[in-house]
Structures are given as C-alpha cells and as structure tokens.
Amino acid sequence: MKFAHDFLFGAATASYQIEGATDVDGKGPTNWDEFVKIPGKTFEGTTGEVAIDHYHRYKEDIKLMAEMGLESYRFSISWARIIPDGVGAINPKGIEFYNNIIDECLKYGIVPFVTLYHWDLPLCLEKDGGWLNRKTIDAFLNYANVCFESFGDRVKHFITFNETVIFCGHGYLAGAHPPGIHNAPEKYFQATHHVFTAHAKAVIAYKKRKQYGEIGLSHVFTPAFSIDNSEDNLFAAMHANQFNLNWFYDPILKGEYPDYVMAWLETQGIQPKITADDRESLIIAAPLNDFIGLNYYQPMRVERIHMPGDVVEPTRENATGAPGNPSFDGVYRTVAMDDKRYTKWGWEISPDGFVSGLQLLKEYYGDIRIYITENGLGDEDPIIDGEVCDIPRINFINDHLVAVKKAIELGVNVKGYYAWSAIDLLSWLNGFKKQYGFIYVDHDNGLARKKKASYYWYQKVIETRGSNL
Ligand code: BG6
C-alpha cells in the first residue's frame, strides 16, 4: 500500500532546541533560559544559547529538508521572540524571523506546521506564576492572535500546545522542568486546566478569523497496557489511561473532564478551580478542533502498587517516563519487561503498542483526524569512516511507519507523520548526547551539517510514498 497523496511526510523541531540566539534581535528571556542555569539540571550544563544556531542557518537547514523531499516541516515559535515580556509590545524582528522561515518553506513547497507553545514561556510570565496564574491564559490568547494575524495567511496548520502532560508533569510533579516544583498534584491539575482553557480560547479565536486552516493540539501518546491479565494490573492500566489519555483529550475533544479522574480528585480535595467561562470555552471549542497531534515514542507497561504518592525526579536517562517510576498517586508503577526491546535510554520500542494505542484512541474518540506529530529514536549515532550510519533509526522509523499503515488499514484516520527530528538538536535534559535527526550536526566542526544514512532512506520513502516499506 502507498500512503495517500494527501498524507503528509514531515519532520519536526522546536524553537528552544534549535534556534540559539536566545538574547538576539530583541528576544526576551524564557523560563528555560533561566532554568538551565541551575547546576545539575541538564546534561553537562548544556543550554540553548547556541543550540544548533538555526537562527542564523535556517536557509541551509530548510534547503537540506527540501532536498530530502520533506513535504511538511513542524517547528515552534518562541513566544518571547514575538512578545519579549509575554504580554507587551510586539518585536518586529521576531515576526520577521518566522516570516522568513515560513517563506523559505513555501519557496520549496514545504507545508509549514506551526506549534505555538513548545515549552519556552516568557520569563516574566513564569515569574508571575506561569501556568498557575489565570493571567497566562489571556496572555497566551493575545500571543496566539498575534501569530494568527501575522502568519495565518500562509500557515494553515496550527498546533496550540505541545505535550501538556510533560511540561506540567515535569514542572509540578517531578521538578525536572521549570518551574521545578516537586510533588504538587493540586498545582499540576490546576495548570493543566489553564492550558486546556487557553487552548480552547485560541481555537475559538482562530475559527472566528476564517483563515480556513486547521487547528489542534499535540499530546505525548503513551497508551498504558497491563503487564498481565490479573484484575489488579488491568485496573492499573485503566487508571493510567484515565489520567494520561482521557484527562488530556476529553476536555479538548468532548469539552468536559472524565468523571473517573474528577471523582478521584474530589476524594483528595484537589479538583482544579473551573469557572463558568472556562467551561463554556471548553464546550464551544470541542467540536471546532480539526485534529489531534500524537507524539508517540513508547507505550507504558504497568502494574498495580499500593503506596503513598511521591514522584521521583527522573534522571536524564529516564526523562520522559521510561520504566521504573511509581505514578504520583502511588496507584501503579511502570515496568520494564524481559520480552520487550528498549533504547539505550530505556524507552520501549513498540510499533505494536502504537497500533493498539491508536485503536484504543479510535474507541474513545471516533474518527478524529490524527497527525503523528513526533516519533523517532534517540540514540548515539555510530560514525563509520566519516559517515553517520544510523541504521537503528532507519529500522525504528520503518517499523513505526508500517504500524501507521496498519492503523490506517484498520480505519484510524491518520493524515501525516512527522519524524522527530528533522535535524539533530538539543535534548532538553540530555544535551547533545542523544541524537534524533536525519541531519547530523558536527559540534567539533563549527556545527557543520551532514546527511545521515536515514536522510537518504527517508528521501526514498517519501519519493515512493511508502510503497517500499
Ligand atoms: C518530546 C518533546 O517529548 O520528546 C521533544 O516534544 C523532545 O521536544 C522529545 O526532544 C525527545 O525527548 P528527549 O528527552 O529524548 O530529548
């Protein structure tokens, strides 16, 4: 089977991870610019100051993407480049930079797929309470409107937020992302609610403009499966999916929170404060969402435990939920299983889990349009005779594209696939040790770019619309 002609083959990045130039041309500071200064937070103290200097090399990078045959490029806008203090004046240089990126993509016929928020919050807003402060909802709406106004004539695909569970979970439960707060579930649920409300308001505002594009949000997709058929562990998987899937998709797609989670929050006395206006926004926005983006890296294998809630701050090697940690409520724990395969960072490799997860999602939410907005292998790529031989990445993406094909055949409405990442970039916590890209960046040689084996392989996949998979 070939992928349909309107299925987009893409690749993705995020502003903080590639741009550098953190205080250039009027950009304001962000929560991440500040957070990485805390000793021990990132691998070898890496910061985004230079990253891979995409700010100055975007033409070279987009040219390489075009040569690879990329049909769509997902990138994020740095809020603080557009509105340096989060709420005040617009920085014309910031607008100019993203206009250049967009125009450069269009020059090559690459469809720009824009994320408005990929974790870098203007520092002034973070200092003012960040996502716990309701004012951030209005600030985001204002920023989103500036982006729609400035770029919406050419950008027809907007993602409001990337992975709420990660920036809120790491921010308020694990303490591994800004604002670095540990074990505060009440704050975590309140912050997620503010994000969903900000999303809803932005969706409504976008649709009012009649720019005739599509808008949605991306979530990290970690479907939970029980390690066996015991009643206890099946319960653990149900519970994990309620908290990690339904909590994040129900308010977006149904305009209401899952009863199961709400009831649990009530027993703990930590339900988020939801105003009548928030509720109304969620309800109005729900049917206006055009798609959901899924970032799939791995599923979760879970077993039931009974212990008081506490979240262990993840190590850098275990940053995004690899096995080993109890859930914050002490109800289940993620487990590494002998019969599964894992990456060097302990993330399970499971194309089958991807297919089953997509089917589960279809059961919950019907035929909603889906883009796979991230999927890829973090690895230390081998260099042999000067060539980057990232064969494990080829195998990984191959197997996951086959899984997408299978899901489409089973009736799941997947419209595009964005590999993470287009080019090697800065991993939030793992620095440059972990690579994901089709394009290698040589840090010992002035950040020179080089095509990897996977670059030529993906070029072929796109050329043949996946018929060689
Ligand atoms: C996703 C993020 O969660 O995972 C990306 O959206 C991130 O920004 C990717 O880089 C991989 O995570 P890590 O920790 O391996 O860099």
Boltz pocket constraint, residues with backbone or C-beta under 6 A from the ligand:
constraints:
  - pocket:
      binder: B
      contacts: [[A, 14], [A, 17], [A, 162], [A, 163], [A, 166], [A, 220], [A, 295], [A, 316], [A, 319], [A, 320], [A, 374], [A, 378], [A, 420], [A, 426], [A, 427], [A, 428], [A, 429], [A, 430], [A, 434]]
      max_distance: 6.0
